[in-house]
Amino acid sequence: MSVPGALLYGLANLLHPRMLWLMVWPMLVALALWGAVAAAFWARLAAALAELFRRWLEPAAGLVRLDFGDATVIAAYVVLFLLLVPLVYLTALFILGIFCMPKMVDHVAQRSFPSLERRSGGGVAGSVWNGVAALGGMVLFFIVSLPLWLLPPLWPLIPLAIFAWVNQKLLRYDALGEHADRGEMARIFRSRRGALLALGLLLALLAYVPFVGFIAPVVFGLAFIRYLLGALEQLRAAPVAVD
């Protein structure tokens, strides 16, 4: 199945009774958590970030004396918003992956892949570790890319690229871990890297759209499952090369 087909599958199954509660509670928990953090620290974080931007920009301006006060404050609020929205849905994805994806996998498998053998290459411990590795990679990528955020053509694209990678890493493991063995998982992740990143990028973009961002984790969770189980079925159906 193609990426658009997988997304249509996710939308078509979104309002199934088994999916409705899974759509709501991870996002509510994530909103409550990060809403509390924002209420407590938003002003202080914005002030600190604005001061950091000012310190970077004033030496770059050289002998030209410019007042960066208002510009750095606006930039700080924009950056915090760009970070807050993905943090909310990434937290929802993390919760979804650990607590909800097994039910979603069962739903898709029963409806579309009832005869697909389950080889259990993943597990709960692997899912948690994969989530930790994804979040650690996200932090590392942000730290390494910080100097590039001062370049106007790049700063809107950098978080999208990072979150595209994080999204697909969070969802792909839980989508395939129940049915594929480790070797199959590695082969599919490698051969379908472009399509998985495309799904991750679409999720990163839609997270900022009102209401759509609320339902996106479940839609894309279903899409990843449908796409990857289809890829696994194709892999197993392919003729084995004989030396």
C-alpha positions as CSV (number, residue, x, y, z in Angstrom):
1,M,0.0,0.0,0.0
2,S,1.2,3.5,-0.8
3,V,1.6,6.3,1.7
4,P,-1.7,8.1,0.6
5,G,-3.5,4.8,0.8
6,A,-2.2,4.2,4.3
7,L,-3.4,7.6,5.4
8,L,-6.8,7.0,3.9
9,Y,-7.0,3.7,5.8
10,G,-6.1,5.6,9.0
11,L,-8.9,8.1,8.4
12,A,-11.4,5.4,7.5
13,N,-10.8,3.5,10.7
14,L,-10.6,6.6,13.0
15,L,-14.2,6.6,14.1
16,H,-14.3,2.8,14.8
17,P,-15.6,2.4,18.4
18,R,-12.3,0.7,19.4
19,M,-10.3,3.8,18.2
20,L,-12.3,6.6,19.7
21,W,-11.1,6.4,23.3
22,L,-7.5,5.8,22.0
23,M,-7.8,9.0,20.1
24,V,-8.8,11.1,23.1
25,W,-7.0,10.1,26.3
26,P,-3.3,10.2,25.2
27,M,-3.7,13.7,23.8
28,L,-5.6,14.9,26.9
29,V,-2.8,13.6,29.2
30,A,-0.2,15.3,27.0
31,L,-2.1,18.6,26.9
32,A,-2.5,18.6,30.6
33,L,1.2,17.8,31.3
34,W,2.7,20.4,28.9
35,G,0.0,22.9,29.7
36,A,1.0,22.8,33.3
37,V,4.7,23.2,32.3
38,A,3.9,26.1,30.0
39,A,1.9,27.9,32.7
40,A,4.7,27.6,35.2
41,F,7.7,28.4,33.0
42,W,6.6,30.1,29.8
43,A,7.5,33.7,30.7
44,R,10.9,32.8,32.2
45,L,11.8,30.6,29.2
46,A,10.8,33.2,26.7
47,A,12.9,35.9,28.5
48,A,15.9,33.6,28.7
49,L,15.6,32.6,25.1
50,A,15.2,36.2,24.0
51,E,18.3,37.2,25.9
52,L,20.2,34.3,24.2
53,F,19.1,35.5,20.8
54,R,20.1,39.1,21.6
55,R,23.6,37.9,22.6
56,W,24.0,36.0,19.4
57,L,22.7,38.8,17.1
58,E,24.4,41.9,18.6
59,P,28.0,40.7,17.8
60,A,26.8,39.6,14.3
61,A,25.6,43.1,13.6
62,G,29.1,44.4,14.1
63,L,29.3,48.2,14.2
64,V,25.7,48.7,13.2
65,R,23.7,49.5,16.4
66,L,20.3,47.9,16.2
67,D,17.7,47.3,18.9
68,F,16.9,43.6,18.9
69,G,14.6,43.8,21.9
70,D,11.2,43.3,20.5
71,A,12.4,41.1,17.6
72,T,14.1,38.7,20.0
73,V,11.1,38.5,22.3
74,I,8.8,37.7,19.3
75,A,11.3,35.1,18.0
76,A,11.5,33.5,21.5
77,Y,7.7,33.1,21.6
78,V,7.6,31.7,18.1
79,V,10.3,29.2,18.9
80,L,8.6,28.1,22.1
81,F,5.3,27.6,20.3
82,L,7.1,25.6,17.5
83,L,8.6,23.4,20.3
84,L,5.5,23.2,22.5
85,V,3.1,21.8,19.8
86,P,5.4,18.9,18.8
87,L,6.2,18.1,22.5
88,V,2.5,17.7,23.1
89,Y,1.9,15.3,20.3
90,L,5.3,13.5,20.8
91,T,4.2,12.9,24.4
92,A,0.9,11.6,23.1
93,L,2.7,9.4,20.6
94,F,5.0,8.0,23.4
95,I,1.9,7.2,25.5
96,L,0.1,5.8,22.4
97,G,3.1,3.6,21.5
98,I,3.3,2.0,24.9
99,F,-0.3,1.7,25.9
100,C,-2.4,1.9,22.8
101,M,-0.5,0.6,19.8
102,P,-1.0,-3.1,20.7
103,K,-4.7,-2.6,20.5
104,M,-4.4,-0.7,17.2
105,V,-2.1,-3.4,15.8
106,D,-4.7,-6.1,16.7
107,H,-7.4,-4.0,15.1
108,V,-5.6,-3.6,11.8
109,A,-4.3,-7.2,11.8
110,Q,-7.7,-8.7,12.4
111,R,-9.3,-6.7,9.6
112,S,-6.6,-6.7,7.0
113,F,-3.9,-9.3,7.8
114,P,-5.6,-12.1,9.7
115,S,-3.2,-14.8,8.4
116,L,0.0,-12.8,8.9
117,E,2.3,-14.7,11.3
118,R,3.3,-13.0,14.5
119,R,7.0,-13.4,15.2
120,S,7.3,-10.9,18.1
121,G,10.6,-9.2,17.2
122,G,9.6,-6.3,19.6
123,G,8.2,-6.0,23.1
124,V,7.3,-3.6,25.8
125,A,10.9,-3.1,26.9
126,G,12.0,-2.5,23.3
127,S,9.2,0.0,22.8
128,V,10.2,2.0,25.9
129,W,13.9,1.9,24.8
130,N,12.9,2.9,21.3
131,G,11.0,5.9,22.7
132,V,13.9,6.9,24.9
133,A,16.3,6.7,21.9
134,A,13.9,8.8,19.8
135,L,13.7,11.5,22.4
136,G,17.4,11.4,23.0
137,G,18.1,11.7,19.3
138,M,15.7,14.7,19.1
139,V,17.5,16.5,21.9
140,L,20.9,15.8,20.2
141,F,19.7,17.0,16.8
142,F,18.3,20.2,18.4
143,I,21.6,20.9,20.2
144,V,23.7,20.3,17.1
145,S,21.4,22.4,14.9
146,L,21.1,25.4,17.2
147,P,23.5,27.7,15.3
148,L,21.4,27.1,12.1
149,W,18.3,28.4,13.8
150,L,19.6,32.0,13.2
151,L,19.4,31.6,9.5
152,P,15.9,32.7,8.3
153,P,15.5,30.2,5.5
154,L,16.4,27.3,7.7
155,W,14.8,27.8,11.1
156,P,11.3,26.8,10.1
157,L,12.6,23.7,8.3
158,I,14.9,22.4,11.0
159,P,12.3,21.4,13.5
160,L,10.2,19.8,10.8
161,A,13.1,17.7,9.7
162,I,13.9,16.7,13.2
163,F,10.3,15.8,14.1
164,A,9.8,13.9,10.9
165,W,12.7,11.6,12.0
166,V,11.4,11.4,15.6
167,N,7.8,10.6,14.5
168,Q,8.7,7.7,12.2
169,K,11.1,6.3,14.8
170,L,8.5,6.4,17.5
171,L,5.7,4.8,15.4
172,R,7.5,2.3,13.2
173,Y,8.8,0.0,16.0
174,D,5.4,-0.4,17.7
175,A,3.6,-0.8,14.3
176,L,5.8,-3.8,13.3
177,G,7.3,-5.3,16.5
178,E,4.4,-7.7,17.1
179,H,4.5,-9.4,13.7
180,A,8.1,-9.1,12.4
181,D,11.3,-10.6,13.7
182,R,14.3,-8.3,14.2
183,G,15.8,-9.1,10.8
184,E,12.6,-8.3,9.0
185,M,12.2,-5.1,11.0
186,A,15.7,-3.9,10.0
187,R,15.2,-4.8,6.3
188,I,11.8,-3.0,6.1
189,F,13.0,0.1,8.0
190,R,16.0,0.3,5.7
191,S,14.1,-0.3,2.4
192,R,11.1,1.9,3.3
193,R,13.1,4.8,4.9
194,G,11.8,7.4,2.4
195,A,8.2,6.6,2.8
196,L,8.4,6.4,6.6
197,L,10.1,9.8,6.7
198,A,7.4,11.2,4.4
199,L,4.7,10.0,6.9
200,G,6.7,11.5,9.8
201,L,7.0,14.8,8.0
202,L,3.2,14.9,7.2
203,L,2.5,14.3,10.9
204,A,4.9,17.1,11.9
205,L,3.1,19.5,9.6
206,L,-0.4,18.5,10.5
207,A,0.3,18.8,14.2
208,Y,0.0,22.6,13.9
209,V,-3.5,22.4,12.2
210,P,-6.3,23.0,14.7
211,F,-8.3,19.9,15.5
212,V,-6.4,17.9,12.9
213,G,-3.4,17.9,15.3
214,F,-5.6,16.4,18.0
215,I,-6.6,13.3,15.9
216,A,-3.3,13.0,14.0
217,P,-1.5,10.6,16.4
218,V,-4.2,7.9,16.0
219,V,-4.6,8.5,12.3
220,F,-0.9,8.2,11.7
221,G,-0.5,5.3,14.1
222,L,-3.1,3.4,12.1
223,A,-1.4,4.5,8.8
224,F,2.0,3.3,10.0
225,I,0.6,-0.1,11.1
226,R,-1.3,-0.6,7.8
227,Y,1.7,0.5,5.7
228,L,4.3,-1.6,7.5
229,L,2.2,-4.7,7.9
230,G,1.6,-4.5,4.1
231,A,5.3,-4.2,3.6
232,L,5.9,-7.2,5.8
233,E,3.4,-9.3,3.9
234,Q,5.1,-8.3,0.6
235,L,8.5,-9.2,2.0
236,R,7.4,-12.7,3.1
237,A,5.6,-13.3,-0.2
238,A,8.7,-12.4,-2.2
239,P,10.7,-15.4,-3.6
240,V,13.8,-16.2,-1.7
241,A,17.0,-15.9,-3.6
242,V,19.0,-19.1,-3.8
243,D,22.7,-19.0,-4.2
